Structure formats: structure tokens, C-alpha cells
């Protein structure tokens, strides 16, 4: 199984940052990362991904058009067993509460603590590998 992590962010440099931060895991084929620069593009990918491969969605909250908080219930409805972690520059209590209430598995603030995120991804990979 190729474990797929979908990263949703409207900033084009996010893909380079994530590929750099996870280059060892990507090179070792521990998982595959795909990137969507909008919530509608992410929903298309969620719909087309095989159920067994999509294990995690990482989504920015502040995006033009459909925000990450708008994306969250739609992604959860399409794939109820796929956790969604929200990412935001605004980690205030209200944003955290709204994200968790909408079904987010967690919330990371920018700049992202990549060692902690790596641990979270490992936890989801272990869960995906369990029968």
C-alpha cells in the first residue's frame, strides 16, 4: 500500500517546504505526498483517491474561496475515517475550538513544528498499517 498524505495550501512554496522536510521519508517510500492549492482541488483528489491509500489530510485554514474550515466537513463526509489536521497562522483558542468541533484530528500553527508533525504522521501510518 502506498500511504497518501494530501497537503492543501494555497501558497505555492508549501510543496517545496514539505518535500524538503520529509525528503528522507519520501525517498524511502514511507508515504507519498500530493499537494492541492485549493479546497475544491483537494476535494477532487479526496474523491479520486483509493480508500486504502489516503491516510491523512493536512489543510491550511486560510485560503481564498473555500477555507480549510469549509473543506473540513466535506472531506470528513467523503472520507469519515481519514483524519484531517488543520494548519494555521492563527492558533488562537477560538480557531482551535472551531477546528476540533468541526472534526479536525488536530491543529498546527505556523511555523510548523515539523518534528512533532513527523510524530503525528508516524502515528497515522501505524494506524493505517493495522488490520
C-alpha positions in Angstrom: 0.0 0.0 0.0 1.2 3.5 -0.8 0.2 5.7 2.1 -1.0 9.0 0.7 -0.9 12.3 2.6 -2.7 15.2 0.9 -1.4 18.7 1.8 -3.8 21.5 1.0 -2.4 25.1 0.9 -2.8 28.0 -1.5 0.8 29.0 -1.1 2.9 27.5 -3.9 6.1 27.3 -1.7 4.5 24.9 0.7 5.1 22.0 -1.6 8.9 22.6 -1.6 8.9 23.1 2.1 7.1 19.8 2.8 9.2 17.9 0.3 12.4 19.2 1.9 11.2 18.5 5.4 10.1 14.9 4.6 12.7 14.1 1.9 14.0 11.1 3.9 10.6 9.6 4.3 9.6 10.3 0.7 12.9 8.8 -0.7 12.3 5.7 1.5 8.8 5.5 0.1 7.4 5.5 3.6 4.5 7.6 2.2 3.6 9.7 -0.8 2.6 13.4 -0.6 0.3 15.1 -3.0 -0.5 18.8 -3.0 -3.6 20.8 -3.8 -3.6 24.6 -3.9 -7.3 25.0 -3.2 -10.1 23.2 -1.3 -12.0 22.3 -4.4 -8.9 20.7 -5.9 -8.4 18.8 -2.6 -12.0 17.5 -2.7 -11.4 16.2 -6.2 -8.3 14.3 -5.1 -10.1 13.0 -2.0 -12.9 11.7 -4.2 -10.4 10.0 -6.7 -8.0 8.5 -4.1 -8.4 4.9 -3.3 -9.8 4.4 0.2 -6.9 2.2 1.3 -4.2 4.7 0.3 -5.4 8.1 1.7 -4.4 8.2 5.3 -4.2 11.9 6.2 -5.2 15.3 5.0 -3.2 18.4 6.1 -5.1 21.6 5.3 -4.4 25.2 5.7 -7.3 27.1 7.2 -6.9 30.5 5.5 -7.4 30.1 1.7 -9.2 32.2 -0.8 -12.7 30.9 -1.8 -13.4 27.8 0.3 -11.4 27.9 3.6 -9.9 24.9 5.3 -12.8 25.0 7.9 -15.3 24.8 5.0 -13.3 22.0 3.4 -13.1 20.0 6.7 -16.8 18.8 7.0 -16.8 18.0 3.2 -13.6 15.9 3.4 -14.9 14.2 6.6 -18.2 13.4 4.9 -16.4 11.9 1.8 -13.8 10.0 3.9 -15.0 9.7 7.5 -12.0 7.5 8.5 -9.4 9.8 7.1 -8.1 12.3 9.8 -7.7 15.9 8.9 -5.2 18.1 10.6 -5.6 21.8 10.2 -2.7 24.3 9.8 -3.0 28.0 10.5 -1.0 31.1 11.2 -3.6 32.0 13.8 -3.5 29.4 16.5 -5.9 31.2 18.9 -8.3 29.3 21.1 -11.3 30.2 19.0 -9.8 28.8 15.8 -8.6 25.7 17.7 -12.1 25.2 19.1 -13.8 25.6 15.8 -11.5 23.2 14.0 -11.8 20.5 16.7 -15.6 21.0 16.8 -15.8 20.5 13.0 -13.9 17.2 13.3 -10.2 18.1 12.9 -7.8 15.5 14.4 -5.5 18.3 15.4 -4.3 21.8 14.7 -0.7 23.0 14.0 0.3 26.6 13.9 2.8 28.2 11.5 5.7 28.0 11.6 5.0 24.2 11.7 6.9 22.2 14.3 8.0 19.5 11.8 9.4 17.0 14.3 6.0 17.0 16.1 4.2 16.7 12.8 6.5 13.8 11.8 5.4 12.1 15.0 1.8 12.6 14.2 2.2 11.2 10.7 4.0 8.2 12.1 1.0 7.6 14.4 -1.4 7.7 11.4 0.9 5.5 9.4 1.0 2.9 12.2 -2.8 3.1 12.3 -3.1 2.6 8.6 -0.9 -0.4 8.7 -3.0 -2.1 11.3 -5.6 -4.6 10.0 
